[in-house]
Amino acid sequence: MSGLYLAVDLAVLAFPLLLSFDKRVHFFGQWKDFWPVNIGVLIFFITWDVFFTQWGIWGFNPDYLLGPEWLGLPMEEWLFFICIPYASVFTYATLKHYVRRNPFRHSAITLNMAAIAITAGLSYWYSDAWYTFSASALLCVFFIWSAVNYVAWSHHLWIAFFVLLTPFIITNGVLTGITFWEYPLLHNDAGQIQDSIVWYAGEHTTGWRIFSMPVDDLIYGFLLIGLHIAGFEALQKRRLGLGPYSD
């Protein structure tokens, strides 16, 4: 028994939590906009997680868990849906404060349209792979909603996603392959992955991996971050009395 999964969770949370009291960003003061959203999104993802775990679409290696479980999910998995979103929304808020010339300001709509096409294609092509299908279909709906409502913060979401991409791959790499750097950058041979904290049924993914992480995790991760930011922005604008289209 090892606390590796818990260590990953806490490592992700530590730096953003310590910097939450920075006087300029003052993310601590925005907790009232984060925690209600986190609870709502957590309930949705935990429900998804419970069913997929019961159905054997993914699961957890007890060798890297400390033991306590709720609804069939290890404690560390529950914490994942707190630590990852907290670090992600903190990063989003920090970038929004400091980056005055967002490189995606004029390309966010194009990126959203491309994302709709890609996720729609994946959900159609992999309709029998439940992880790929469900994550792609839900993210497609999210981007369609973003396009229809012309959300003013899309360019902030995109820069946050690309900044978070490397730490996300590292974090999920450890979860899905421990020594993930030993595997090829891009491959479709999950059989060579010898040890992991989280495992996946290959028939329910695209089969492609970035190091040890299924590429499906990028879709899942974007949805997790996107839903948090959508809710965070909505609560913040309502609290500040700003219109829905204000940046």
Secondary structure, 3 states (H helix, E strand, C coil): CCCHHHHHHHHHHHHHHHHCCCCCCCHHHHHHHHHHHHHHHHHHHHHHHHHHHHCCCEEECHHHCCCCEECCEEHHHHHHHHHHHHHHHHHHHHHHHHCCCCCCCCCHHHHHHHHHHHHHHHHHHCCCCHHHHHHHHHHHHHHHHHHHHCCCCHHHHHHHHHHHHHHHHHHHHHHHHCCHHHCCCEECCHHHCCCCCEEECHHHCCCCEECCEECHHHHHHHHHHHHHHHHHHHHHHHHHCCCCCCC
